Amino acid sequence: MLQRTKQIDTYYIDISETFSTIGLVVCGEEIVARAVVDSAIRVHRGLGGPGLLESAYEEALCWELGFRGHRVERQKLVPINYRGRMLETSLRVDLLVDRSVIVECKAIGRWQDLYQAQTLTYLRILSLHLGIVVDFGHELVRDGIQRIVNNRATPSL
């Protein structure tokens, strides 16, 4: 079904209806994850590949996902609860897409285990299941995309 959104004056296809029609079961976060990967590739190509600051890729990815009809929260503050007390220091998630998938943007060109630990911590604090780290510093961005799964949370439908 083709729908027009008034907020961003564009069109998008509701693919969830299509998948259910052909008998596939796809949970909501997988649809979001596919959109994140497709959008990251488009942003990487559109900005000419590696070489920019992380914030440029993050902003463009935020715009691209919004253009596709997703709700994106950028630089979302995440409070930390320690033994029942909220700490003054908060974490900052790069992107939270449709309240179901965390996206961490990097522009380094090499994987560090810290990225996985950081994203997994965000997932646990927010009780979410899926995070995606996108490192735009690679010649091919697909080589810099990693899925991080929090096995303590259930996937969103």
C-alpha positions in Angstrom: 0.0 0.0 0.0 1.4 3.4 -1.0 0.9 6.1 1.6 1.7 9.8 1.6 3.1 11.2 4.8 2.3 14.8 5.6 5.3 15.4 7.9 8.0 15.0 5.4 6.0 15.2 2.2 7.2 11.9 0.7 6.0 8.4 -0.1 6.9 5.1 1.4 5.6 1.5 0.9 4.2 -0.3 3.9 6.1 -3.6 3.4 4.8 -5.3 6.5 1.5 -5.8 4.7 3.3 -7.3 1.7 5.3 -9.8 3.9 2.2 -11.0 5.7 0.5 -11.5 2.4 3.2 -13.9 1.1 3.3 -15.8 4.4 6.6 -14.5 5.8 6.8 -13.5 9.4 9.1 -10.5 9.9 9.2 -8.8 13.2 9.3 -5.0 13.3 12.9 -4.6 14.3 14.0 -6.7 11.3 12.2 -4.3 9.0 13.9 -1.4 10.8 17.3 -3.1 10.6 16.9 -3.6 6.8 16.0 0.1 6.5 19.1 1.1 8.5 21.4 -1.0 6.4 19.9 0.3 3.1 20.0 3.8 4.4 23.6 3.6 5.6 24.7 2.3 2.1 22.8 5.2 0.4 24.3 7.8 2.8 27.9 6.4 2.4 27.6 6.5 -1.4 25.9 9.9 -1.4 28.6 11.5 0.8 31.4 10.0 -1.3 32.5 7.2 1.0 34.9 7.5 4.0 36.6 10.6 5.2 34.0 12.7 6.9 33.3 13.2 10.6 31.0 10.8 12.3 28.5 13.6 13.0 28.0 14.2 9.2 27.2 10.5 8.5 24.9 10.4 11.6 22.9 13.5 10.5 22.6 12.2 6.9 21.5 8.8 8.2 18.9 10.4 10.5 17.6 12.4 7.6 17.5 9.3 5.2 15.6 7.2 7.8 13.1 10.0 8.4 12.7 10.4 4.6 11.7 6.7 4.5 9.1 7.2 7.2 10.9 6.1 10.3 10.8 7.9 13.6 14.4 8.7 14.6 15.6 10.1 17.9 19.1 11.6 17.6 21.6 11.8 20.5 19.0 10.4 22.9 20.0 10.8 26.5 19.7 7.5 28.4 19.7 7.8 32.2 21.7 5.4 34.3 20.1 3.8 37.3 22.5 2.6 40.0 21.0 0.8 43.0 17.7 2.6 42.6 19.3 6.0 42.2 19.5 7.9 38.9 23.0 9.1 38.2 23.6 12.7 37.0 25.7 11.3 34.2 23.7 10.0 31.2 24.6 7.9 28.2 24.0 9.3 24.7 22.7 6.9 22.0 23.5 8.1 18.5 20.1 7.1 16.9 17.1 5.3 18.3 14.9 4.2 15.3 11.2 3.5 15.8 11.9 3.0 19.5 13.2 -0.5 18.7 16.7 -0.4 17.2 19.8 1.4 18.4 22.2 2.7 15.8 25.7 3.7 16.7 27.6 5.6 14.0 31.4 5.5 13.7 33.9 6.8 11.2 37.1 5.1 12.1 37.5 2.3 9.6 38.4 -0.5 12.0 36.4 -2.5 14.5 37.0 -2.1 18.2 35.5 -4.4 20.8 34.5 -1.3 22.7 31.8 -0.6 20.1 30.1 -3.9 20.9 30.3 -3.4 24.6 29.0 0.1 24.4 26.0 -0.9 22.2 25.2 -3.9 24.3 25.2 -1.7 27.4 22.7 0.7 25.7 20.5 -2.2 24.7 20.4 -3.6 28.2 19.7 -0.3 29.9 16.8 0.4 27.4 15.6 -3.3 27.5 15.9 -3.5 23.7 17.0 -6.5 21.6 18.8 -5.2 18.5 21.6 -2.6 17.9 23.5 -1.9 14.7 27.0 -0.4 14.6 27.7 1.4 11.3 31.3 2.3 10.7 31.3 4.7 7.7 35.2 4.7 7.7 35.4 1.6 5.5 35.8 1.8 1.7 32.6 -0.3 1.5 30.3 0.5 4.4 28.8 -3.0 4.3 32.2 -4.2 5.7 31.6 -1.8 8.7 28.1 -2.9 9.7 27.8 -5.1 12.8 24.6 -6.4 14.4 24.6 -6.5 18.2 22.0 -8.6 20.0 20.9 -8.4 23.6 19.8 -11.9 24.4 18.2 -10.7 27.7 15.5 -8.9 25.8 12.8 -10.2 23.4 12.5 -9.0 19.8 9.8 -6.3 19.2 7.0 -7.3 16.9 
